[in-house]
Amino acid sequence: MQLRDDLGQLTYCLNIHPTQTWEAVREALLGPVKQVKARVCPDRPFGVGLRVSAQALEELRAPDARAELKEILAREDYRVVTMNGFPFGPFHGVPVKQNVYQPDWRQRARLDYTCWLADLMSELAAAGDRLSLSTVPGTFQPLAEGAEAEMADNLLKAAAHCVELATRTGVSIAIALEPEPCCFLETVAETIAFFETHLFSDDAAARLGELTGMPPSEARLALPRHLGICYDVCHAAVEFENPASSIAALRQAGIPIHKLQLSAALRVPALDAAARQALAPFCERTYLHQVVATGAEGLVRYADLPEALADDARQDGEEWRVHFHVPIFVDRVPPFETTQPFLRDVLALHREQPISACLEVETYTWQVLPEALRSESVDAAVARELTWVRQQLD
């Protein structure tokens, strides 16, 4: 939905629903998405954050399916404002863990999938629209060594595809890399370094010019239009980033935040035996739940919560932040806190000086949350999240 003044579009990500097939996407649009719209903006257009898996994308190649999708969007008064191109395959009901990053930006399959998603977005949008397409942060960290140039070149090829789409359709699509704990792009500092060295450099502008036929001066201007980041607030909080300084650093480096993902994580203020025991229900089999702990040696990272709990070197009193998305309208998940204060700070910054044209709530863990946090329907909970965001911005 369009927010007041110039605060952008607010939506939520359909990756919270099991949208593995076109039929499942249809069911989400005609079921929970429709119910959320009825709760939060029944009389206005509702921006949607689509998630289309590789399987659903293949099914949408059929003209009848594509036509039906367009008809549903028009009839229900939906507007596609962003797309989540991060999960390629199944995202619910089966173990995802580190496989969620595959195929990664080292591989042609990731490039092709992203370009096909961009094609679909350009067909669903109107000339003049500016949309974001979030994607994996390069790859999972253990796989990244020596692959920086290869990943960058594939990203530049994707940007070249978006340049061609903008010229042909008038729809501008920005690919937004999403830094995440234990990934190739993890911190804001690492992200800035990669962009400056590989994506926004003179060599990158020359390469985009080579791919598109644009002179390097025009290619340099096109790069930030079609490449940038998705700033996931949960990820940044887990990494102990500072809200104001991290966003200021990205602005100073000229790296646009094409999508601001609104999410919150678990926060353990002081580890002890009771906290360890209470964390056990969050050790579930579907997703990675990276942990960043404040040890005597500085920040210590674990790829998943069970690894952190199994490490006898962790001392009582440490603060832990756990990449487990929790409802953004709660500041406590007893006995823990959440990183909602970090999110409040980011929204306050956005209220003062808009950070992104697209704000997307992304609590995709409803099906795996402990039972005590699942007392209402998903559509009711999502509507509460969107309402909470609007209250913060008002």
Order of alpha helices (4+ residues) and beta strands (2+ residues): beta-alpha-alpha-beta-alpha-alpha-beta-alpha-beta-alpha-beta-alpha-alpha-alpha-beta-alpha-alpha-beta-beta-alpha-beta-beta-alpha-beta-beta-beta-alpha-beta-alpha
